[in-house]
Amino acid sequence: MNDFATIVTAIASFGVTALLGLWAVPFLRRIKYGQTIKEIGPTWHKNKNGTPTMGGLTFIIGILTAVIAGFIALRLSEASHPLDPLIRAGGLNTTRLFLGLTMALAFGAIGFADDYIKVVKKRNLGLRAREKTVAQILVAGAYLAGLYMAGDTSTILILPFLGQVDLGIFYIPFALFVIVGAVNAVNLTDGIDGLAASVTFVVGIGFMLCCALLSFGEMGLLATALAGGCLGFLIWNFHPAKMFMGDTGSMFLGGVVVALAFGIGQPAILILMGVVYIVETLSDIIQIGCYKLTHKRVFKMAPIHHHFEMSGWSEVKIVMVFSLVALAGCGLGIWSLFFQ
């Protein structure tokens, strides 16, 4: 990746997000856009009732601003060093970058609608499951159609450490499943102060290194912006949180993570890089499935971060441990690139 463009992107993403928090916290309090804590989470989470939500808008603006600034910086560097392969970019890579960002914004819009219903309509579960699923499938389908029309027609799936497999006509349903599943998995991870932002910061750093190794300069801008935005948001979201990202933010983050995986042609790498998201989702599925079959619970509460919380772990400890697990997963993901 180009150092100048990377620095511009990182500073812009972190700076814009962090500074917007100065405005967002009092503004969201003033218009009473606070989280309503009811049956979701442990009972002691009720003391968080009224904490401003939809704070994800800060890093959405920060990441969008940073990607544009970094893209301009990259183009300026390209003009100055026309023969440098790490700087030169364009065509399909540019399409992947901005299609991915557009997809993430669309997922953020779905999350915003969900948050709006929770806050304004006072319906704590937000959008109905069917409404949300249909909207997510439409967004994912539009993204894949955009990639196909831009010339990204490969149906080959690279499996970490295992090799390649051509999915043929099954690639589209697989891709839809991965996109929608990953976005909802990141959403599930956003359950305690700083968890989703910390884990996704680590994932963003991991993808930065992947982009550097594979010479995906433009996608590297998105990874850098993701990491910077999460870090800027943690100033306001780390325990005790002054604001929450809401579904607006968590679904946007999920969209960015997915865009990065598909943008570098490695969707299956999410098995490793997104290990925390996967474990969170599986814990929820196992809990619901077992309870329906046996009326017994496997975990004290799901997703699994609540299980550890009810086992006596502090929110800060959970965030640190889960971030280390994410770091290990990202390390394996990066290592797998050397076996291709």
C-alpha positions in Angstrom: 0.0 0.0 0.0 1.0 3.6 -0.5 2.3 5.1 2.7 1.0 8.6 2.0 -2.5 7.5 1.1 -2.6 5.2 4.1 -1.6 7.9 6.6 -4.1 10.3 5.1 -6.9 7.7 5.4 -6.0 6.7 8.9 -5.8 10.3 10.2 -9.0 11.3 8.5 -11.0 8.3 9.7 -9.8 8.5 13.3 -10.0 12.3 13.5 -13.4 12.8 11.9 -15.0 10.0 14.0 -13.5 11.1 17.3 -14.4 14.8 16.7 -17.9 14.0 15.6 -18.4 12.3 18.9 -18.1 15.7 20.7 -21.2 16.8 18.8 -23.0 13.5 18.6 -23.3 12.6 22.3 -25.0 15.8 23.4 -27.1 16.0 20.2 -28.4 12.5 20.6 -29.2 13.1 24.2 -31.0 16.4 23.4 -33.3 14.7 20.8 -33.7 11.7 23.2 -32.3 9.1 20.9 -31.4 6.8 23.7 -31.2 3.0 23.9 -34.1 1.4 25.6 -32.9 -1.6 27.7 -35.6 -4.2 28.4 -35.2 -7.9 28.1 -32.1 -7.7 26.1 -28.9 -8.5 28.0 -28.3 -9.1 31.7 -30.5 -7.2 34.2 -27.7 -4.9 35.3 -27.6 -3.5 31.7 -30.7 -1.5 32.7 -28.4 1.2 34.1 -27.4 1.9 30.5 -31.0 2.8 29.7 -31.1 6.1 27.8 -27.5 6.0 26.6 -27.4 7.7 23.1 -27.6 5.2 20.3 -27.1 5.5 16.5 -23.6 6.7 17.3 -22.4 4.6 14.4 -23.2 7.6 12.2 -20.0 9.1 13.5 -17.7 6.4 12.1 -19.8 6.0 9.0 -19.1 9.7 8.1 -15.5 9.3 9.2 -14.9 6.2 7.1 -16.6 7.6 4.1 -14.6 10.9 4.4 -11.4 9.0 4.9 -11.9 6.7 1.9 -12.5 9.6 -0.4 -9.5 11.5 1.0 -7.3 8.4 0.7 -8.4 7.7 -2.8 -7.5 11.3 -3.9 -4.1 10.9 -2.2 -3.6 7.6 -3.9 -4.4 9.1 -7.3 -2.0 11.9 -6.6 0.7 9.4 -5.8 -0.1 7.4 -8.9 0.4 10.5 -11.0 3.8 11.1 -9.3 4.9 7.5 -9.5 3.2 6.0 -12.6 5.4 2.8 -12.6 4.9 1.8 -9.0 2.8 -1.4 -8.9 1.8 -0.8 -5.3 0.3 2.6 -6.2 -1.2 1.9 -9.5 -4.9 1.0 -9.3 -8.1 1.4 -11.1 -10.7 -0.6 -13.1 -12.1 -3.5 -11.2 -10.2 -2.6 -8.0 -11.9 0.8 -7.9 -15.3 -0.8 -8.6 -14.8 -3.2 -5.7 -13.9 -0.4 -3.4 -16.8 1.8 -4.1 -19.4 -1.0 -4.6 -18.3 -2.4 -1.3 -18.6 1.0 0.4 -22.1 1.5 -1.1 -23.1 -1.9 0.1 -22.0 -1.1 3.6 -23.9 2.2 3.5 -27.0 0.3 2.4 -26.7 -2.1 5.3 -26.2 0.9 7.6 -29.5 2.4 6.2 -31.3 -0.8 7.1 -29.8 -0.6 10.6 -30.8 3.1 10.8 -34.4 2.1 10.0 -34.2 -0.6 12.7 -32.8 1.9 15.3 -35.4 4.5 14.3 -38.2 2.1 15.0 -36.7 1.1 18.3 -36.1 4.7 19.5 -39.1 6.6 18.0 -41.7 3.9 17.7 -40.6 2.4 21.0 -40.6 -1.1 19.6 -37.5 -2.5 21.2 -37.0 -5.3 18.6 -37.0 -2.9 15.7 -37.7 -4.2 12.2 -39.5 -7.5 11.9 -37.1 -10.4 11.1 -38.7 -11.0 7.6 -38.4 -7.3 6.7 -34.8 -7.1 7.7 -33.8 -10.4 6.0 -35.5 -9.4 2.7 -33.8 -6.0 2.7 -30.4 -7.6 3.4 -30.7 -10.2 0.6 -31.7 -7.4 -1.8 -28.6 -5.3 -0.8 -26.3 -8.4 -1.0 -27.8 -9.4 -4.4 -27.3 -5.9 -5.8 -23.7 -5.9 -4.7 -23.0 -9.2 -6.3 -24.8 -8.1 -9.5 -22.6 -5.0 -9.6 -19.4 -7.0 -9.3 -20.6 -9.4 -12.0 -21.4 -6.5 -14.4 -18.0 -5.0 -13.6 -16.3 -8.2 -14.8 -15.8 -10.0 -11.5 -17.3 -13.3 -12.7 -15.0 -15.9 -11.0 -16.8 -18.7 -9.1 -13.6 -20.1 -7.6 -13.5 -20.1 -3.8 -10.1 -20.0 -2.1 -10.2 -22.1 1.1 -7.5 -21.1 3.7 -4.8 -23.7 3.8 -6.8 -26.2 1.7 -6.7 -24.9 -1.9 -9.4 -23.9 -4.4 -12.8 -25.2 -5.3 -15.0 -24.0 -8.2 -18.6 -23.6 -6.9 -20.1 -22.9 -10.3 -23.7 -22.0 -10.0 -23.6 -22.5 -6.3 -21.3 -19.5 -5.8 -24.2 -17.0 -5.8 -26.2 -18.6 -3.0 -23.0 -19.2 -1.1 -22.0 -15.5 -1.5 -25.5 -14.3 -0.4 -25.3 -16.5 2.7 -21.8 -15.2 3.6 -22.8 -11.6 3.2 -26.1 -11.7 5.1 -24.7 -14.0 7.7 -21.6 -11.9 8.3 -23.5 -8.7 8.6 -25.9 -10.2 11.2 -22.9 -11.8 13.0 -21.2 -8.4 13.5 -24.6 -7.1 14.7 -24.8 -9.8 17.3 -21.3 -9.0 18.5 -22.4 -5.5 19.5 -23.8 -6.4 22.9 -21.5 -4.8 25.5 -19.4 -1.6 25.6 -16.6 -1.5 23.1 -16.9 -5.1 21.9 -17.9 -4.8 18.3 -15.7 -1.8 17.7 -12.6 -3.4 19.4 -12.9 -6.7 17.5 -13.6 -5.0 14.2 -10.6 -2.7 14.8 -8.4 -5.8 15.0 -10.1 -7.2 11.9 -9.5 -4.0 10.1 -5.8 -4.1 10.9 -5.7 -7.7 9.7 -7.2 -6.8 6.4 -4.8 -3.9 6.0 -1.9 -6.5 6.2 -3.8 -8.8 3.8 -4.2 -5.9 1.3 -0.5 -5.1 1.6 0.6 -8.6 1.0 -1.7 -9.1 -2.0 -1.1 -5.6 -3.4 -4.7 -4.4 -3.2 -3.9 -0.7 -2.6 -7.4 0.6 -3.0 -9.1 -2.0 -0.7 -6.3 -1.2 1.7 -7.8 2.3 2.0 -11.1 0.8 3.1 -9.3 -1.5 5.7 -7.4 1.5 7.0 -10.5 3.6 7.3 -12.3 0.8 9.1 -9.5 0.5 11.7 -9.3 4.2 12.2 -13.0 4.7 12.5 -13.4 1.9 15.1 -10.5 3.4 17.1 -12.0 6.9 17.0 -15.4 5.5 18.0 -13.9 3.6 21.0 -13.1 7.0 22.6 -16.9 7.3 23.1 -17.9 3.6 23.2 -15.3 1.9 25.5 -16.7 1.0 29.0 -18.5 2.9 30.4 -19.9 3.8 27.0 -21.1 7.4 26.4 -22.9 6.3 23.2 -23.8 3.1 21.4 -23.3 2.4 17.6 -26.7 0.9 17.3 -27.7 -1.3 14.4 -26.9 1.7 12.2 -23.2 1.2 13.0 -22.9 -2.6 13.5 -24.6 -3.4 10.2 -22.4 -0.9 8.4 -19.3 -2.5 10.0 -20.5 -5.9 8.9 -20.9 -4.6 5.4 -17.4 -3.2 5.3 -15.9 -6.4 6.6 -17.7 -8.4 3.9 -16.7 -5.8 1.3 -13.0 -6.3 2.3 -13.2 -10.1 2.1 -14.8 -10.1 -1.3 -12.7 -7.1 -2.5 -9.5 -9.1 -2.1 -11.1 -12.2 -3.6 -11.0 -14.1 -0.3 -14.5 -14.5 1.1 -13.7 -17.8 2.9 -10.9 -16.0 4.9 -13.8 -14.7 7.1 -13.8 -18.2 8.7 -10.5 -17.2 10.3 -10.6 -13.4 10.4 -14.2 -13.3 11.6 -13.8 -16.1 14.2 -15.3 -14.0 17.0 -18.4 -13.1 14.9 -18.9 -16.8 14.0 -18.6 -18.0 17.6 -21.1 -15.3 18.7 -23.6 -16.4 16.0 -23.1 -20.2 16.7 -23.7 -19.6 20.4 -27.0 -18.0 19.7 -28.0 -20.7 17.2 -27.0 -23.5 19.7 -28.9 -21.8 22.6 -32.1 -21.3 20.6 -31.9 -24.8 19.0 -31.3 -26.6 22.3 -33.9 -24.7 24.2 -36.5 -25.5 21.6 -35.6 -29.2 21.6 -34.9 -29.8 25.3 -36.1 -26.7 27.1 -32.6 -26.4 28.6 -30.0 -23.8 28.0 -26.4 -24.5 27.1 -25.2 -21.0 28.0 -26.3 -18.8 30.8 -27.2 -16.3 28.2 -26.5 -15.9 24.4 -24.7 -14.6 22.5 -21.7 -16.0 24.3 -20.3 -12.6 25.5 -23.4 -12.4 27.8 -22.5 -15.9 29.1 -19.1 -14.7 30.2 -20.6 -11.6 31.6 -23.0 -13.6 33.8 -20.1 -15.8 34.8 -18.5 -12.8 36.5 -16.2 -11.4 33.8 -16.1 -7.6 33.5 -17.0 -6.0 30.2 -13.4 -4.8 29.8 -12.1 -8.3 30.3 -14.5 -9.7 27.7 -13.5 -7.1 25.2 -9.8 -7.7 25.7 -10.1 -11.5 25.5 -12.3 -11.5 22.5 -10.0 -9.0 20.8 -7.1 -11.4 21.4 -9.1 -14.2 19.9 -9.8 -12.0 16.9 -6.1 -11.2 16.7 -5.2 -14.9 16.6 -7.8 -15.5 13.9 -6.4 -12.7 11.8 -2.9 -14.0 12.3 -4.1 -17.4 10.9 -5.9 -15.6 8.0 -2.7 -13.7 7.1 -0.6 -16.8 7.4 -3.0 -18.7 5.1 -2.2 -16.3 2.3 1.4 -17.8 2.1 -0.1 -21.2 1.2 -1.9 -20.1 -2.0 
